[in-house]
Amino acid sequence: MKKKSVILFLSALILSVQANMREVSFYCATPAKSIPVIDGKLDDPCWNVPEYTASYEYFKPNPGPGLLKNSIRMIYNERGLYIGIIHYDNNPKSARATITDRDNPNLWMDDCTEFYIDPDAAAIGWRKFVINILGSVTDVWRIDSSVYREDWTADGWEMKIHVTKNSWQIENFMPWSVFNKKANAGDIWTFCHVRYSWGTGKFIGTTSCPGANNNATHNFGYLCFVSEKQTVKLNEIAKTLSSRIAPPWCIGMNNDVIFDEGDGMKNASLDLLIGKEKKRIEKVLAIKNIPPKFAGQKAKLQKEYEDTLKNIPKSIQLMRSLSGLAGRLEKFQWAMALDRDFN
């Protein structure tokens, strides 16, 4: 029985690796088919491109789903990069909007967006663009972790805000000179979108890339510039990025997932991976005759399982959340086995 307890513990450690995987974010910017009018409305035909809508809790290494819904679109041409952002908000009038001057260091204390771009994809420096709902802006160039150019100005940056009854939208144009380089098809940069909201009376933050923030640049998402005729294929994206990312990591698109736990890339369907984690969880939850001292803990884990399935849509995020819960349940099973065998 003692040997069985040890095996249970080791299995829990091995099988929980998915919960600790880095979920790699990426977006493919396509060539602009026309030049949009920078008015904040995002209604030009060239914006009819796929959206990036992932949202995660801010400033957490293994975040849950973000409480704020956002979308991002990026297109490019010979002139520069265009970024369209939508912040969904049922009551935009409640947004905190107090700062009207440029380069105010407290702009983040308003409802705002922060957009980071690292054209070198080196996780060392970035350009940061901060915008509140009034259209007040701040721009900062981080050269490395100790050198920040807060006096830097993104010359040529154009930006407009448009507020609707259930969102506020930001339309941007940034000439290539802002980044000191021009992107071409096949190039890879990194990015991160952060949103702060204070309208409810308390701080809510989200990030587009799990675990990413102004200091955690290694978790920025990858911005892949593709050609007009290029078909985006997950296996090609994963192969391209694999030399840049240390395992364990996973990347997904639609129902397809590619992951590397340290022994090479593997393909799987998201449905299959989620199903495996659900089986791990339900196997432990199905155990009968739980000792009274463990009954309360099991009930909490049962509720967490139900809430996770209810609140997180089908995604890699759901798979990783279930994997983390499965690992805790297997440790719970191990604790019960130890209590039975040694007490």
Secondary structure, 3 states (H helix, E strand, C coil): CHHHHHHHHHHHHHHHHHHHCEECCEEEEEECCCCCCCCCCCCCHHHCCCCECCCEECCCCCCCECCCCEEEEEEECCCEEEEEEEEECCCHHHCCCCCCCCCCCCHHHCCEEEEEEECCCCCCCEEEEEEECCCCEEEEEEEECCEEECCCCCCCCEEEEEECCCEEEEEEEEEHHHHCCCCCCCCEEEEEEEEEECCCCCCEEEECCCCCCCCCHHHCEEEEECCCCCCCCHHHHHHHHHCCCCCCEEEEECCEEEEECCCCEEEEEHHHHHHHHHHHHHHHHCCCCCCHHHHHHHHHHHHHHHHHHHHCCCCHHHHHHHHHHHHHHHHHHHHHHHHHHHC
